[in-house]
Amino acid sequence: MASHEFLGHTGETVLQVRADALNQLFVEAAGALGELEREGIPLTEETTSRSVSHAAQDLPSLLVDWLNELIYLSETEAAVPVAATVRVTEPAMLEAEVVLARLERRPALVKAATHHRLRLERDRAGWVAEVTLDV
């Protein structure tokens, strides 16, 4: 089971994501970002998909880079992630296919995912991450 929650703060929000599997955690994070970015902006019926591949120094950095790539796509294409297929491999590589839904206008809420108080770890229930988003 996957879930997410936003923990607010002035100028930033903390996205907390939980999932049974690491791949699922990255999918959930994408969906959560899409939910946040489209707040108050109607979706059009148009969708598009993008392939994303990335390598990072470690898994937490990979999550930040993944979210920043999705933020970039949201801003440049006025579209937000609504679905994704993600494959994360060790040490910290990602291959994904992302479905983006077009918005009636560009989102402007999330500026970046940051390394501030970044956490990604495995616990008894699966995987948990906290990423601070600059808003």
Secondary structure, 3 states (H helix, E strand, C coil): CCEEEEEEECCEEEEEEEECCHHHHHHHHHHHHHHHHCCCCCEEEEEEEEEEEEECCCHHHHHHHHHHHHHHHHHHHCEEEEEEEEEEECCCEEEEEEEEEEECCCCCCCCEECCCCCEEEEECCEEEEEEEEEC
